[in-house]
Amino acid sequence: MNLIRITCLSLLSACLALPGFSQNAAVYPDIFGAYFNNMSLISPAYVPEEVKMNLSLSYKTRTGALNKISTLNFAFTRVFNVSKPNNHMLRLYFYNEKDGPYIHKPRAYANYAYKIKLAENTYVSTGIALGFAQTGFTAPSATANGNSISPDGSLGITFTRKKLNIGFAACQMFNSEVNPVVAPIIYKRYFNSYINYDFKLSPFVVLKSGFLWRALPTMQDDLCLFGMFEYKQLISLGSCYNYSKSLSFVLSTNLRVGKESIFLSFVYNTPFFTKLPAWTDSVELNGAYNFY
């Protein structure tokens, strides 16, 4: 309970301390089209259900002339005391974003979360992630090279009631500033608010749905809405719309044998229903191994 109180107070303080706009260039991590496949990037309080151990890998790349712009995320998750009312989780994850051949933005974090039972089928979890964020330039000219590392972290809280999940997280909470070349870059604090809910349409079909609001202080917010039709917990098909930014089509499968499963997902991100001036698409590949 102390961790929950500390997290709530820290989140409130972060909201009240939100600074005004800065003249520095703000940096925010790229968001995957199928963000719900990478919930560890949305909130450090996210604890997967029924899973004892998880290994996940996600890769996103632009197509055509922009194929050197990519995003990679790798995470290892271990949940302890899964069968008990209260459990806790340890996660290690690495994230790297490449803006072409010369700019890279790697990050690495250690994430701890604690989940407690409030009532029948009702839980609350809080989490914290601490690590570093880096921005590096490796241009052919030696005068254009630069590399800066800064501490980074996030706090989150999630409420779960049966198939309903509601969460909030404060990310890049330190407002860290780096100077990789000349102009300073700031990892501006931003906030994620999300809600997920599963509708059981029949004994074999479930509609997984959710909404994410990523409040970005110096850019247009991300407003994402997704829906996935899942058949017999084996195959899923659906889409995710990020308002005025992208429309993603998602195909996933989850192959389970005994206490193990392998999850695979293909995502095609399009500029349909967006305000982008040109055709900019990308593809994503997601894979995961789960042990129950």
TORBA-507991 format. One record per residue: residue in one letter; x, y, z of N, C-alpha, C in turn. Coordinates in steps of 0.1 Angstrom, whole numbers, plus 5000, padded with zeros to 4 digits. Layout:
<pts>
AXYZXYZXYZ...
</pts>
This chain:
<pts>
M500849885000500050005000500950135000N502050125006502950245006503450274992L503750174984504150194970503050264963I501750224965500650284958500450434962R500650464975500550604980501650684974I502850634974503950714968503750734954T503250634946503050654932501950754929C500850754936499750844935500250994937L500951014948501451144952502551194941S503351104936504351134927503651174913L502651104909501951134897501251274898L500651294910499951424912501051544912S502151514918503251624918503751644904A503851544896504251554882503351644874C501951614876500951694869501051844873L501151874886501252004891502452074886A503552004885504852064881505152074866L504052034858504252034844504652174839P505852184833506352324829505752364816G506052494813505552544801506352504789F506052544777506752514765508152564766S509052494759510452534759510952554745Q511952634744512552664731513452544726N513752454735514552344731513752244723A514452154716513752054708513351944717A512051914718511451814726511551674719V511951574726512051434721511051344728Y510251274720509251174725509551044718P509350934725509650804718508550774708D508950704697507950674687506950574693I505750584687504650494692504350384681F504250264685503950154676502450164671G502250124659500850124654499950034662A500449914666499749824675500349844689Y500149964695500749994708500349894718F499149834717498649734727499449604727N500349584717501249474718502549514726N502649634729503849684737503349764749M502549714757502049794769503049824779S504249764779505249794788505849934784L505649984772506050114768505050224772I503850174774502750274778502750304793S502950194801502850214815503750114823P504550164832505350074840504549984850A503250024851502349944860501649834853Y501949814841501249704833501849574837V500949484842501349344846500549244838P501149164829500449074821499748964830E498548934825497648834833498148694830E498148614841498348474841499748434836V500648524832501948494827502948494837K503848394838504948394847506148454841M506348434828507548484822507148524807N507748634802507448684789508748734782L509048694770510048754762509348814749S509648944747508949004735509949084727L509649094714510449164705509549234694S509749364692508949434683509849524674Y509549524661510349594651509449674642K509749794640508949884631509849954621T509549954608510450014598509550084588R510050204583509350264572509750194559T508950224549509150154536509750254526G510250194515510750284504511950354507A511950484504513150564506513450594521L512450574529512550604544512850474552N513350364545513550234552514650234562K515450344563516450354574515950414587I514650444587513950494599513250374606S513650344617513150224624513050234639T512250144645512150144659512149994664L512949964675513149834680512849834695N512149734700511849724714512049574718F512749544729512949414734512649424749A511849324754511549324768511549184774F512049174786511949054794511149074807T510148994809509249024820509148894829R509248914842509048794851508048844862V506948764863505948794873506048684884F506148734897506248644908504948624915N504648504921503448474928502248504920V502248454908501148474898499748414904S499848304911498548244915498048304928K498748394934498348454947497648584944P496848634954496048764952496948884949N498148884956499048994954500348934948N500749004937502048954931502849084926H504049054922504949164918505649124906M506249224899506749194885508149274884L509049204877510349274873510449264858R510749374852510849384837512149464834L512849414824514049484818513749504803Y513849624798513649644784514549744778F514749714765515649804757514849854745Y515049984742514350044731515350124723N515250124709516150204701515350254689E515450384687514850444676515950504667K515850474654516850524644516150624634D516650744634516150844625517050854613G517150754605518150744594519450684598P520450684590521650614593522550674603Y522350804607523250874615522750914629I521450904631520850944644520250824651H520550794663520050684670519650734685K518550674690518050714703517750594712P518850524717518550404725518150444739R517450354746516950364759517050224766A517250224779517150094786516650124800Y515750034805515050054818514949924826A514949944839514549834848513149874854N512249784854510849824857510349724868Y509749784879509249704890507749744892A506849654894505449674896504949584907Y503949634914503349554925501849564923K501249444924499749434921499049374933I498049434938497249384950495849374947K495149284954493749254952492949344961L492049424956491149514964489849444968A489249364958488049294960487949184950E486849114950486749004940486849054926N487849004918488049034904488449184903T488949244913489349384913490749404918Y491649464910493049484914493549624911V494649654918495349784914496849754914S497549804905498949784904499649924902T500849934908501650054906503050014901G503650094894504950064889505850184887I507150154886508150254884509250194874A509650274865510750234856511850334857L513050294858514250384859515350334849G515950424843517050384833517650514827F517950504814518650614808518050624793A518150744788517850784774519050844768Q519350814756520550854749520150914735T520851014731520751064717522151074711G522351014700523651014694523651044679F524651124675524751154661526151094656T526151024645527350964640527450994625A527551114622527651154608529051134603P529251124590530651104584531651214589S531151334590532051444594532251434609A533451444614533751424628533251544636T533051664629532551774636531051764640A530351674633528951654635528551544645N529551474650529351364659529051414673G528251344680527851374694527151264700N527151264714526551154721526351194735S525051194740524751234753523751144760I523951114772523151014780522551094792S521251064795520551134805519751034813P519551044826518650964834517150984829D516450874830515050884826514250784834G512950804835512050714842510650744841S509750664846508350674845507650614857L506450664860505550614871504250584865G503550474870502250444865501350374875I500050374873499050314881498050254872T497550134875496550064867495450004876F494250014872493049954879492449844870T492249724875491749614868490449564874R489349554866488149494871487649404860K487749264863487449164853488149194840K487449224829488149244816488349394813L488249484823488449624822489749664828N490549744820491749794825491749944823I492050024833492250174832493550214838G494350284831495650324836496150464833F497050504840497650644838499150634841A499950704833501450704836502050834832A503050874840503850994837505150944832C505550984820506750934813507751044811Q509051004810510151104809509951204821M509751154833509351234844510451334849F511651314845512751394849512951524841N512251534829512451644820513951664817S514651554815516151554813516551634800E517651694801518151774789519551724785V519751704772521051664767521551754756N522851754753523451834743524351754734P523751664726524551574718525551644708V525051764702525951834693526051974697V525152064693525152204697523852244704A522752224697521452264703521052164714P520552214725520052124736518752044732I518651924736517451844734516851804748I515551814750514951784763513951674761Y514051574770513151464771511951514779K511051574772509851644778508951544785R508451574797507551494804506251484796Y505651364795504351354788503551244796F502251234793501351144801500551054792N500450934796499650834789498450794798S497250804792496050754798495350654789Y494950544794494450434786493250364792I492450294784491450204789491350094779N491249974784491149854776489949774781Y489149714772488049624776487749514766D487449394770487149284762485649254762F485049254750483649214749483549074744K482848994751482648854747481348844738L481648824725480548824715479848694714S480648584716480148444715481048364723P480748224724481748144731483148134724F483148174711484448164704485048294700V484248404700484748534695484748634706V485848714707485948824717486448944709L485849054713486249184707487149254717K488449264714489349334723489449484718S489249574727489149714723489949804733G490249924729490950014738491150144732F491550244741491750384738492950434745L493850504738495050564744495050714741W495350794751495550934750496950964754R497850994745499251034749499351184748A499351244759499351394760500851444758L501151504747502451554744502451704745P503251764754503151914756503452004745T504351954736504852044725504451994711M503651884710503251834697501751794698Q501251754686499851714686499751584694D498751574703498551444711498351324702D498651214707498251084701496951044707L495951024698494650974702494350844695C494550724701494550594695493350514699L492650454689491450374692491650244684F491550124691491749994684490649904687G490449804678489549694679490049574673M490049464680490649334675489649224677F489149154667488349034668489148914670E489048844681489848724684488948604684Y489448504676488748374675489448264682K488748204692489248094700490648124706Q490948244709492248284715493348234706L493148214693494148164684494548264673I493548334667493848434657493048564659S493748674656493048804658493248884646L492248964643492249054631491549184635G492149304632491549424635492449544630S492149654636492849784632492949874644C493849974642494050084652494150214645Y493450314650493550444643494150544653N495150614648495750724656495350854649Y494450924655493851044649494751134641S494451144628495151234619496651194617K497051074622498451034620498550904613S497750804616497950674609496750584611L496550494602495550384604496250254602S496250164612497050044611496049924610F496549824602495849694601496649584607V496049504616496749414624496249274622L497149174621496849034620497748964630S497148884640497948824650497548684652T498448604657498148464661498848424674N498248344682498848304695498748154696L499848084694499947934694500347884707R499347824714499647774728499647624729V500647574735500847434738501147414752G500247354760500547334774500647464782K501847484788502047604796502847704788E503047694776503847784767503047834756S503347944751502748004739503648094731I503448104718504248184709503248284702F503548414704502648514698503348574686L502648594675503248654663502148754658S502648874653501748974648502449054637F501649084627502049164615501149284615V501849404613501049534613501449614601Y500449664594500749754583500149894586N501049994588500550124591500450214579T499250274577499050354565498650494569P498750594559498350724562496850754559F496050654558494650674555493950754566F493150844562492350934571493251024579T494451064574495351144581495551274573K496251364579496551494572497951504567L498651384566499951384561500051424546P501051504542501051554528501451454518A502151344522502551244513502351104519W502451004510502250864514503450814522T503250794535504250744544503750624551D504150504548503650384554504850314561S504550214569505550134577504950004580V505749914584505349774588505949744602E505249664609505749614622505649464623L506649414630506649264633506749254648N505849174654505849154669505949004672G506748974681506848834685507048824700A506548714706506648694720506548554724Y507248514735507248384740506648404755N505648324758505048334771505048194778F505348204791505348074799504348104811Y503348014812502248024821502447944834
</pts>
